[in-house]
Amino acid sequence: MSVVESRRSQSFLFRIALGLGAASMTVALGVFAYLGTFTRYLADDYCETVLARTGLIQSLIQRYETISDRYSNLLFVGLSEFLLPHNVEILPVIMILLWTVALTWLVYEARRALALPGFFGVDFFLGASLAFFSILQAPNRFQTIYWRSAMATHFAPLVFLTALAAFLFMWIRRNEGRAPAVWIGLLCLIIAFFGGGFSEPPDALLIVTSLFALAATWLWERGSRRRPALMLLSWTCAGGLLALVVLMASPGNSFRIRTARPDLLILGYKTFLATLEFVLDSFSILPLPSIVSIAIPLLLWYSLFAAAPALSSARRRVLFYVAAAIPILGYGLIAASFAPSVYGQAFPAERARFIGRLLMTAALMSEGACLGSLLAQWRVRWLPISSTLAMIFFALSAVYPLRAAWTVLQDKEPYYRTWSSVWDRRQEQIMTDKSKGVEDVVSFQIYSIEGIGELGADPKSWINVCAAHFYGVHSISAP
């Protein structure tokens, strides 16, 4: 077989393997989205829906002054209520779809900025893989992805900030050698300000990431992208800092944070330990997803670079330094996202650890890509054989997302389906009583789903009070 025929055969095998992987990731993400359709209004959802329906801006100001500094999540709830009548069931599907699109866009823009080989199929596969592994390993998937109240605080900001990162890459690339328009910078500031207003962890991550990118650009970028990158990153950092000022200035912080606030040295020490515990737990509790999230991009990039001309010694050296820096950078960014939670409540709650899960998944996949690219530089005689084997193993890896999604579906679907049907029956009973003129409704209690609060026997408990306002009755009790 000639060299040309060998490369054509390898290219054909690669596209088949990539197609299988992309299809597998799409099906798995579809399963996660489907499970989100079983969610219903829960706990804080009742309160936030009432606030959004009775004067959004006035309610936002009142809440900011009394109980919460987070201003974007209530706007998110209000927008979803306005656009989608049954939004709590549909929103998880939409947000998973939007996040996958945003991650694909980000991978595409990053690949173009770094002049890496590939095409759109590679971008989609990597973006879908990032979404899949992050959602699969989410510390509490229902609370983080499906429960709208927590989604608005911990998942929605990641969708916005992922799209912002892709937006920055795009406009830096389009403005090489010249200053970007002022309106682009203002738009970066507005998006960053809105994204930082969901909660403190994503805002902390936004600020630290933009500061690091500014420093890296200032020190190492000497090309035509230096000027637009410095300008747009400065606008973005300013938006994150402005969001931080607004969050810190809220009088509602005294209601949320009642513990003694540690000094910076203790905060740094506790944050380091919390991050270390998270990383170690990830490898010990879920070792297989961690291994696979390294192996898949390793096989992918080995296949890509094995069929391409060898990299220069300078580029190989840079790639080696990047591979060495990824664990340090990933650890630092996870710590930055954990610091606000450690400051307010010690170890981050399950849903607050989802940002760390995304960052760790991105670090593992990036490390795998670097290792695969470096291994492909060994131009030994059996390179065509090893490349073919890598493609075969890459194709076989498509089984893992299907297997993992099927396991999750079997475990959760009956539980969620039963719970949602009971919830629907309770709502039907409440609405029937209301239609009959009953003002003090007595319903029945259902079990808590994934640790989220439920209606109880006391009509004066905060969940019952919010639910009574939600349904438009005087009181609700569920003994």
C-alpha positions, -999 to +999 in steps of 0.1 A: +000+000+000+014+034-010+018+063+015-011+082-001-034+052+001-023+045+037-032+081+047-066+079+029-074+047+047-064+062+081-085+093+074-115+071+065-111+051+097-106+083+117-139+098+104-158+067+112-144+066+147-151+103+152-187+098+139-193+070+163-179+090+192-200+121+183-232+100+180-225+083+213-220+116+231-251+130+215-273+101+227-258+103+262-265+140+265-300+133+252-305+109+280-294+135+306-317+161+290-346+136+290-342+130+327-345+167+333-381+167+320-392+150+352-384+180+374-411+202+389-414+234+410-395+228+443-387+248+474-371+281+462-388+278+428-422+287+444-407+319+460-387+330+429-417+324+406-439+345+428-413+373+428-408+371+391-445+373+384-452+402+408-429+430+396-395+416+387-374+447+391-390+457+424-387+421+437-350+420+426-342+452+445-361+440+476-343+407+476-309+423+471-315+445+501-328+418+524-317+382+517-295+377+486-268+396+467-273+375+435-291+396+409-288+377+377-305+344+388-338+361+395-336+378+361-330+344+346-360+330+364-382+359+352-371+355+316-378+317+317-412+323+332-420+349+305-408+328+275-418+293+286-450+284+304-438+250+315-402+261+318-391+240+347-395+208+326-382+222+294-353+244+308-329+215+315-332+203+279-326+238+266-297+246+289-279+213+281-283+220+244-271+256+247-241+245+268-231+219+243-233+245+215-213+270+235-186+244+244-184+234+207-180+270+197-153+275+224-133+245+212-136+257+176-124+292+184-096+279+207-084+254+180-083+282+154-064+305+177-038+278+185-036+267+148-043+231+157-054+204+131-090+194+130-124+202+116-160+209+129-166+172+138-136+173+161-149+205+177-183+191+183-170+158+197-147+176+222-174+201+232-200+173+237-174+153+256-168+182+280-205+185+286-210+147+290-182+140+315-191+171+335-228+162+338-220+125+344-198+133+373-218+162+388-218+159+426-256+162+426-270+162+390-306+168+399-299+198+421-273+213+398-287+207+363-324+200+368-337+220+398-342+255+384-333+274+415-299+258+418-294+258+380-299+295+380-270+299+405-245+272+394-252+259+359-267+288+340-236+311+346-213+284+331-234+285+299-231+322+297-194+324+306-185+296+281-202+315+254-184+347+266-150+329+263-158+318+227-170+353+220-136+367+232-116+343+211-137+352+180-133+389+183-096+388+192-091+367+160-112+391+139-094+422+152-058+411+147-036+441+143-062+467+153-082+479+182-117+464+185-147+487+184-158+501+217-192+485+215-175+450+215-157+459+247-189+472+263-207+440+253-179+419+269-183+440+301-221+436+301-220+399+296-193+395+322-213+416+347-244+396+341-225+362+342-208+372+375-242+382+391-255+346+393-233+338+423-199+344+438-181+312+425-185+318+388-176+355+393-144+345+412-135+321+384-142+349+358-120+374+375-091+350+381-092+336+346-093+370+329-064+382+351-044+352+342-052+356+305-042+393+307-009+384+324-001+356+299-010+379+269+012+407+283+042+384+290+042+361+260+020+374+231+041+395+207+020+391+176-009+409+160-034+396+186-018+412+215-036+446+213-072+433+208-066+406+235-054+430+261-083+454+254-111+429+254-098+410+284-096+442+303-132+450+295-142+414+306-122+417+338-138+450+346-172+435+342-163+407+366-149+431+392-180+453+389-201+423+395-180+415+426-185+450+440-223+448+435-223+413+452-202+425+481-222+456+486-255+438+492-271+443+526-285+408+521-250+393+528-256+396+565-286+372+562-267+346+541-233+347+559-237+343+596-205+325+604-172+342+614-153+352+583-117+338+581-087+360+574-069+357+540-043+333+553-068+309+568-090+313+538-062+303+515-052+273+536-088+260+539-094+266+501-062+246+493-074+217+515-109+218+501-096+217+465-072+189+474-100+168+490-122+174+459-095+163+435-086+132+455-122+122+459-127+125+422-100+100+415-110+076+443-148+077+440-151+080+402-118+066+388-132+053+355-147+085+341-114+103+350-094+077+331-117+077+301-118+115+300-079+114+296-078+084+272-104+096+247-087+130+238-053+112+239-064+087+213-081+115+192-051+138+191-026+109+186-046+100+155-047+136+143-010+143+148+003+109+137-011+116+102+003+152+102+039+164+096+061+162+127+061+193+150+092+214+152+114+210+183+103+245+195+066+235+193+072+202+210+089+220+238+060+244+242+036+215+242+056+198+270+055+230+291+018+233+285+013+197+296+033+204+328+013+236+335-022+222+330-024+205+365-012+236+383-035+259+364-064+236+368-059+233+405-056+271+409-088+277+390-107+251+410-094+267+442-106+302+429-141+288+423-142+272+457-129+302+477-162+320+480-179+289+493-151+283+518-153+319+529-191+316+535-197+280+546-165+259+547-165+230+522-186+238+491-220+223+488-226+196+462-241+220+436-213+246+442-187+220+433-200+217+397-177+244+385-148+224+399-161+194+381-161+212+347-126+226+354-112+192+364-128+176+333-113+203+311-079+198+327-079+160+323-091+162+286-065+189+278-038+168+295-048+138+274-047+159+242-012+171+250+000+136+258-015+122+226+001+150+205+035+144+221+033+106+217+026+111+180+059+128+175+078+096+180+083+088+143+090+051+146+086+025+118+053+011+133+037+046+134+010+037+108+001+005+127-001+024+161-022+051+145-046+025+132-048+009+166-054+043+182-084+048+158-098+014+166-096+020+204-110+055+198-140+040+180-144+014+208-145+042+234-178+052+219-193+024+240-185+041+273-209+071+270-238+048+260-231+024+288-228+052+314-260+070+302-279+037+302-268+030+338-279+064+349-312+060+330-320+027+346-311+040+381-329+074+380-358+072+355-382+050+375-375+071+406-380+104+388-410+093+369-428+081+401-420+113+419-431+136+391-464+117+387-471+120+425-462+157+423-486+162+394-514+145+413-508+167+443-509+198+422-542+186+406-557+182+441-546+216+452-560+233+420-593+213+425-596+225+461-589+260+450-616+259+423-641+248+450-633+279+471-610+262+496-585+288+510-567+267+535-557+237+515-547+204+531-527+182+508-504+152+512-467+151+517-443+134+492-408+123+497-379+147+491-361+142+459-323+144+459-322+163+492-344+193+482-370+206+507-406+197+504-440+209+516-446+200+553-472+200+579-466+235+591-484+260+569-461+288+582-429+272+570-412+292+543-418+266+516-455+262+524-459+300+525-443+304+491-463+275+477-495+291+490-486+324+471-477+304+441-511+286+439-530+317+451-545+303+483-544+314+519-523+285+532-511+250+523-503+222+547-491+187+539-493+165+570 
